[in-house]
Amino acid sequence: MGIVTGADYIESLRGRNLKVWFLGERIAEPVDHPVIRPSINAVARTYDLAVEHPELATAWSRISGRPVNRFLHVTESVEDVVAQNKMQRRLGQLTGTCFQRCVGMDAINSLFSVTHEIDQKHGTPYQRRFRDFLVRMQEANYVIGGAMTDPKGDRSKAPAEQSDPDMFVRIVERRPGGIVLRGAKMHQTGCLNSHWILAMPTMRMRPADRDYAVVAAIPVDDPGLTFIYGRQSCDTRALEGGEIDQGNARYSGQEAMMILDDVFVPDELVFLDGETEFAAMLVERFTAYHRRSYVCKTGLGDVIIGAAALIADYNGVAAAAHVRDKLVEMAHLNESIYGAGIASSHESHETPAGNFEPDDLLANVCKHNVTRFPYEIARLAQDLAGGLVATLPSEKDFANPETGPLLRKYLKGRDGVTAEERARVLRLIENMTLGRNAVGYLTESMHGAGSPQAQRIQIARQMKLEEKKELARALAGIPGKAGTE
């Protein structure tokens, strides 16, 4: 029987002997490390939601003929694509952080259609292999991580032009029965918390880049993988004991650098091998899914809006007109993100492979909103919180018999609100705008699924400017086509 509950999932991660490094030391068991465990808890919540609300977080799969976790589901209708967004927002509300599974879900769906089209052109067996792999994942109920971003080295040069050829993951050897991969993947969300990784190309490839045009499934416990855990602001507060100063002690995100040191991948787990002309298609389809997946940030936005409203209430100013106006602005920005993302999903179309893909233009609009609006929401939350959000003494000072009574006297809010209650909501706002979960709410919003210029390029490609000029010409009564005599 596969993994069912969050507790099952946590146990499935134990004893894998991963090579994980953090703060200069190798971590013997990541599951029990206090800095890493909150990120594991966030993924575990995706399993528990599927148990609590199967209508939201599970779907019937025609591939395996069984109900599966929605993060492992290949979309079979417009409604399936929309349901992904609704699930993502709910998980953002429940965790207040990145729950780390969207990238795998979006990789699955983009690969499903692209492997079909490669097979149609080249007679390759990629989609059959991918379907077989996916059935195994669905039956075991595993977490799949998607690995796309390479170190890139000199950004002005293509993969095959780099002075160090390992700046992009590449095939260094083709053996009977499989391939050998070398390189690194950067900023890997939830990679330690996954069971399998799908390594994918990160950009358009030329024929000279053939060895870099590769997609492969790799188990996370492969001995050729090394993980170097990324720092997060205020992450070592988890080592201090207590929970108030962490802001969100239970949940956090996770990013790590993943090194591939001559990893052997058998043929059955290879889904692209040198077909360079399909690299750009894969990247564009993946980003169409993943950029509208950033509606997850609206769940986090719901939390921070609630925290801002709560601190205003605790401070006794909830009825002030300017406070209410700022909360309305926060809600407007948050729903604007959601509106573009859910519209992209509602406008999904069927691919030649039979699964459904969101509208690319609206997906890029959604993600472009995400690169901006959470920063303004965070600014307004800090505005409503006041300066204490950045100057609040430690919970150890609250526990100290000499300073604790002073803090409880002078830091209480309106009548009926304790100093500890105020401290807890202030630390949550700090956590999401300055601390650990600002990684998932702000920086990831900027750079995840492509930085802002990547969305602007896609919007420019799809904005149909010539068609719009013709509409204007027709209504203005200008004869002929735009730009002609």
C-alpha positions in Angstrom: 0.0 0.0 0.0 1.3 3.5 -0.9 1.7 6.5 1.3 -1.7 7.8 2.7 -1.3 10.2 5.5 1.2 13.0 6.4 2.7 10.7 9.1 3.2 7.9 6.5 5.0 10.4 4.3 7.3 11.6 7.0 8.3 8.0 7.8 8.9 7.3 4.1 11.7 9.9 4.2 13.7 8.2 7.0 16.8 6.2 6.6 17.7 7.2 3.0 21.3 8.0 3.8 21.2 11.2 1.7 24.3 13.3 1.3 22.9 16.6 2.8 25.1 19.5 3.9 24.0 22.4 5.9 26.1 25.1 7.7 29.2 23.2 6.7 28.2 19.9 8.3 26.7 16.7 6.9 23.2 16.1 8.2 22.7 12.5 9.4 18.9 12.4 9.3 17.2 15.4 7.7 13.8 14.4 9.0 14.8 15.2 12.5 16.8 18.4 11.9 15.0 21.3 13.4 15.7 23.7 10.5 14.6 21.2 7.9 11.6 19.5 9.6 9.1 22.5 9.1 9.6 22.1 5.3 8.8 18.4 5.6 5.7 19.2 7.6 4.5 21.5 4.8 4.7 18.6 2.3 3.0 16.3 4.8 0.1 18.7 4.9 -0.6 17.9 1.2 -1.2 14.3 2.1 -3.5 15.1 5.0 -5.5 17.5 2.9 -6.1 14.6 0.4 -7.5 12.5 3.3 -9.6 15.3 4.8 -10.9 16.7 1.4 -10.5 14.1 -1.3 -12.8 16.1 -3.6 -10.2 18.9 -3.6 -6.9 17.1 -3.4 -7.4 13.8 -5.3 -8.7 12.9 -8.7 -9.5 9.7 -10.7 -6.7 8.9 -13.0 -7.3 7.1 -16.3 -3.6 6.3 -16.4 -3.6 4.0 -13.4 -7.3 3.5 -13.0 -7.5 4.6 -9.4 -7.9 7.8 -7.3 -4.6 9.6 -7.0 -3.2 12.6 -5.2 -3.9 15.7 -7.4 -0.2 16.5 -7.4 0.4 13.3 -9.4 -2.6 13.6 -11.7 -2.5 14.3 -15.4 -5.2 16.8 -16.2 -8.1 15.3 -18.1 -10.4 18.3 -18.3 -10.6 22.1 -17.8 -12.1 21.3 -14.4 -9.0 19.4 -13.4 -6.8 22.3 -14.2 -9.0 24.7 -12.2 -9.1 22.2 -9.3 -5.3 22.4 -9.1 -5.5 26.2 -8.4 -8.2 25.8 -5.8 -6.1 23.1 -4.0 -3.0 25.3 -4.2 -4.8 28.3 -2.6 -6.1 26.2 0.2 -2.7 24.7 1.0 -1.2 28.2 1.0 -3.8 29.2 3.6 -3.1 26.1 5.7 0.7 26.4 5.7 1.6 30.0 5.1 4.6 28.8 3.0 5.7 26.9 -0.1 4.4 23.4 0.1 6.8 22.3 -2.6 4.8 20.0 -4.8 3.6 22.3 -7.6 6.8 22.1 -9.6 6.4 18.3 -9.8 2.8 18.4 -10.8 3.5 20.9 -13.6 6.5 18.9 -14.8 4.3 15.8 -15.0 1.7 17.5 -17.1 4.1 19.3 -19.5 6.1 16.0 -20.0 3.0 14.1 -20.7 2.2 16.1 -23.8 5.8 16.8 -25.0 6.8 13.1 -24.9 3.7 12.3 -27.0 4.8 14.8 -29.7 8.4 13.6 -29.7 7.2 10.1 -30.2 5.0 11.2 -33.1 7.9 12.8 -34.9 10.8 10.4 -34.1 9.1 7.1 -33.2 10.7 7.2 -29.7 9.3 5.2 -26.8 9.3 8.2 -24.4 5.6 8.5 -23.6 5.2 4.8 -22.9 8.2 5.0 -20.5 6.7 8.1 -18.9 3.3 6.5 -18.4 4.9 3.4 -16.8 7.0 5.7 -14.5 3.9 7.7 -13.6 1.8 4.7 -12.7 4.6 3.6 -10.3 4.6 7.0 -8.7 0.8 7.1 -8.4 0.6 3.7 -6.9 3.2 4.5 -4.3 1.9 8.0 -3.8 5.4 9.5 -4.0 6.5 13.2 -4.2 8.0 14.1 -7.5 10.3 17.2 -7.7 11.0 19.0 -10.9 14.6 20.2 -11.5 14.9 22.7 -14.3 17.3 25.6 -13.3 21.0 25.1 -14.1 23.9 27.2 -12.8 24.2 28.6 -16.4 27.7 30.1 -15.9 28.2 32.8 -18.5 24.7 33.7 -19.5 25.8 35.1 -22.8 26.8 31.6 -23.9 24.8 28.5 -24.9 25.3 25.3 -22.9 27.9 23.8 -25.4 29.8 27.1 -25.4 30.6 27.2 -21.7 34.3 27.1 -20.7 33.1 24.6 -18.0 30.8 22.2 -19.7 29.1 21.3 -16.3 27.3 24.6 -16.1 24.3 22.8 -17.5 23.3 19.2 -16.7 24.5 17.0 -19.5 25.0 13.5 -20.7 28.7 12.6 -20.3 28.3 9.0 -21.4 25.8 6.8 -23.3 26.1 3.2 -22.2 24.2 0.1 -23.2 21.1 0.4 -21.1 21.3 4.0 -20.0 23.0 7.3 -19.7 25.3 9.1 -17.2 24.5 12.6 -16.1 26.8 15.3 -14.6 26.1 18.9 -13.5 24.0 20.7 -10.9 20.5 22.1 -10.5 20.0 25.3 -8.5 17.3 26.5 -6.1 15.6 23.1 -6.0 12.4 23.5 -4.1 11.6 20.6 -1.8 14.2 18.3 -3.4 15.2 16.6 -0.1 11.5 16.1 0.6 10.8 14.4 -2.7 11.2 10.7 -3.5 12.1 11.3 -7.2 13.4 14.1 -9.3 12.6 14.9 -12.9 15.7 16.6 -14.4 14.7 18.8 -17.3 16.4 21.3 -19.7 16.2 24.9 -18.7 16.2 26.7 -22.0 16.0 26.5 -25.8 18.7 24.2 -27.2 20.6 24.1 -30.6 21.8 21.0 -32.3 25.3 21.6 -30.8 23.6 21.3 -27.4 22.5 17.8 -28.0 24.0 16.3 -24.8 22.2 19.0 -22.7 18.8 18.1 -24.1 17.9 15.5 -21.6 15.0 14.6 -19.3 15.5 11.9 -16.7 13.9 10.5 -13.6 16.3 10.1 -10.7 15.5 8.7 -7.2 16.5 11.2 -4.5 18.5 8.5 -2.7 20.8 7.9 -5.7 24.4 7.8 -4.3 25.5 10.2 -7.1 23.4 13.1 -5.7 24.7 15.6 -3.2 22.5 18.3 -1.7 23.7 21.6 -0.2 20.9 23.2 1.8 20.2 26.9 1.2 20.1 29.5 4.0 16.9 31.3 4.8 16.6 34.5 6.7 16.2 33.8 10.5 16.4 30.0 9.9 18.6 29.3 12.9 15.9 30.6 15.2 14.6 27.0 14.9 17.8 26.0 16.9 17.1 28.3 19.8 14.2 26.5 21.4 10.7 28.0 21.8 8.4 28.8 18.9 7.2 32.4 19.1 10.3 34.0 17.6 10.0 31.6 14.6 6.7 33.2 13.6 5.6 30.1 11.9 7.3 27.3 13.8 5.4 24.4 12.1 5.8 25.1 8.4 8.5 26.5 6.0 9.8 26.0 2.5 13.0 24.4 1.3 15.6 25.1 -1.4 18.9 23.3 -2.0 21.6 23.0 -4.6 21.6 19.5 -6.1 24.9 18.1 -7.5 24.8 15.2 -10.0 28.1 13.4 -9.9 28.0 10.9 -12.8 24.5 9.6 -12.1 23.5 6.6 -14.1 20.0 6.6 -15.4 18.5 3.5 -17.1 16.9 3.9 -20.4 13.4 3.3 -19.0 13.7 6.5 -17.0 15.0 8.7 -19.9 12.2 10.8 -21.5 14.3 13.0 -23.8 17.8 12.3 -25.2 19.2 14.7 -27.7 16.0 15.9 -29.4 17.0 19.5 -29.1 14.1 21.0 -31.0 11.7 19.9 -28.2 13.6 21.6 -25.4 11.9 25.0 -25.9 8.5 23.4 -26.2 9.0 21.6 -22.9 10.2 24.8 -21.1 7.3 26.8 -22.5 4.7 24.2 -21.6 6.1 23.8 -18.1 6.1 27.5 -17.5 2.5 27.8 -18.7 1.5 25.4 -16.0 3.9 26.7 -13.4 3.3 30.4 -13.8 -0.4 30.1 -13.2 0.4 27.7 -10.3 1.6 30.9 -8.5 -2.0 31.4 -7.4 -0.6 29.5 -4.3 0.7 32.9 -3.2 -2.9 34.0 -2.8 -3.2 31.5 0.0 -0.2 33.0 1.7 -1.7 36.4 0.9 -4.9 35.4 2.8 -2.7 34.6 5.8 -0.8 37.9 5.8 -4.0 39.9 5.2 -5.5 38.1 8.2 -2.4 38.8 10.3 -2.5 42.5 9.3 -6.1 42.8 10.2 -5.4 41.0 13.5 -2.6 43.3 14.5 -4.8 46.3 13.7 -7.5 44.8 15.9 -5.0 44.1 18.7 -3.7 47.7 18.4 -7.2 49.1 18.8 -7.3 50.7 15.3 -9.4 48.2 13.3 -12.2 50.7 12.7 -9.9 53.5 11.4 -10.8 54.4 7.8 -7.1 54.3 6.6 -6.7 50.8 8.1 -9.7 49.4 6.4 -8.6 51.1 3.1 -5.2 49.4 3.3 -6.8 46.0 4.0 -9.1 46.5 1.0 -6.0 47.3 -1.2 -4.3 44.1 0.0 -7.4 42.1 -0.8 -7.6 43.7 -4.3 -4.0 42.9 -5.1 -4.4 39.3 -3.8 -7.5 38.6 -5.8 -6.0 40.2 -8.9 -3.3 37.5 -8.8 -5.9 34.8 -8.3 -8.1 36.1 -11.0 -5.4 35.9 -13.7 -4.4 32.4 -12.6 -7.8 30.9 -12.3 -8.8 32.5 -15.7 -5.7 30.8 -17.2 -6.9 27.5 -15.9 -10.5 28.1 -17.1 -9.2 28.9 -20.5 -7.3 25.6 -20.8 -7.1 23.7 -24.0 -6.6 20.1 -24.9 -3.1 19.1 -26.1 -2.5 16.4 -28.8 -1.7 14.0 -26.0 -5.1 14.4 -24.5 -4.3 16.3 -21.3 -5.3 20.0 -20.7 -2.9 22.9 -20.6 -3.7 26.4 -19.2 -3.8 29.5 -21.4 -0.2 30.7 -21.7 -0.8 34.4 -22.0 -2.9 34.6 -18.8 -0.5 32.3 -17.0 2.3 34.8 -17.7 0.1 37.7 -16.6 -0.6 35.8 -13.4 3.1 35.3 -12.7 4.0 38.9 -13.6 1.4 40.1 -11.1 3.1 37.8 -8.5 6.5 39.4 -9.1 5.0 42.7 -7.9 1.8 42.5 -5.8 3.1 40.4 -2.8 5.8 43.0 -2.2 3.1 45.7 -1.9 0.9 43.4 0.3 4.0 42.8 2.5 4.7 46.6 2.7 1.1 47.3 3.8 1.3 44.5 6.4 4.4 46.1 7.9 2.8 49.5 7.8 -0.2 48.2 9.8 2.1 46.2 12.1 4.2 49.2 13.2 7.8 49.4 14.0 7.6 46.6 16.7 7.5 44.1 13.8 11.3 44.6 13.5 12.3 45.6 17.1 10.3 43.1 19.2 12.5 41.5 21.9 13.1 37.8 22.0 10.7 35.3 23.6 13.6 34.5 26.0 13.2 38.1 27.3 9.5 37.4 27.9 10.5 34.3 29.8 13.1 36.1 31.9 11.8 36.8 35.5 13.2 40.3 35.5 12.4 41.6 32.0 9.3 39.4 31.3 6.9 41.4 33.6 8.1 44.7 32.0 7.5 43.4 28.5 4.1 42.0 29.4 3.1 45.4 31.0 4.3 47.7 28.2 3.7 45.6 25.1 0.0 44.7 25.6 -2.5 46.0 23.2 -6.1 47.0 23.7 -7.9 45.6 26.7 -8.4 41.9 26.4 -5.2 41.4 24.3 -2.1 40.0 25.9 1.5 41.0 25.0 2.1 37.4 24.0 -0.8 37.4 21.5 0.6 40.6 20.0 4.0 39.2 19.9 2.8 36.0 18.1 1.1 37.9 15.2 4.0 40.3 14.9 6.4 37.4 14.5 4.1 35.9 11.9 4.2 39.1 9.9 8.0 39.3 10.3 8.3 35.6 9.2 6.4 36.2 6.0 7.9 39.6 5.1 11.4 39.4 6.4 12.1 35.9 7.8 12.0 32.3 6.6 8.8 32.4 4.7 9.6 35.7 3.0 11.6 33.3 0.8 8.4 31.6 -0.4 6.2 34.7 -0.4 8.6 37.4 -1.8 11.8 36.2 -3.4 10.3 33.0 -4.9 7.5 35.2 -6.2 10.1 37.3 -8.0 12.3 34.6 -9.4 10.4 31.3 -9.3 9.2 30.0 -12.7 11.3 32.7 -14.4 12.2 36.2 -13.4 9.9 39.2 -14.5 11.6 39.7 -17.9 10.8 36.1 -18.9 7.1 36.8 -18.5 7.3 40.1 -20.4 8.9 38.2 -23.3 6.1 35.7 -23.4 3.5 38.4 -23.0 5.0 40.3 -25.9 5.0 37.2 -28.1 1.3 36.5 -27.5 -0.2 40.0 -27.1 -1.4 39.9 -30.8 -0.5 43.5 -31.3 -1.2 43.4 -35.1 -4.7 42.1 -34.5 -5.3 44.9 -32.0 -4.1 47.5 -34.6 -6.5 46.1 -37.1 -9.4 46.5 -34.6 -8.5 50.1 -34.0 -8.1 50.7 -37.8 -11.5 49.3 -38.5 -13.3 51.4 -35.9 -11.4 54.6 -36.8 -12.5 54.1 -40.5 -8.9 53.9 -41.8 -8.9 52.0 -45.2 -6.5 49.2 -46.0 -4.4 47.3 -43.6 -2.5 49.0 -40.8 0.9 50.3 -42.0 -0.1 50.3 -45.7 -1.0 53.0 -48.2 
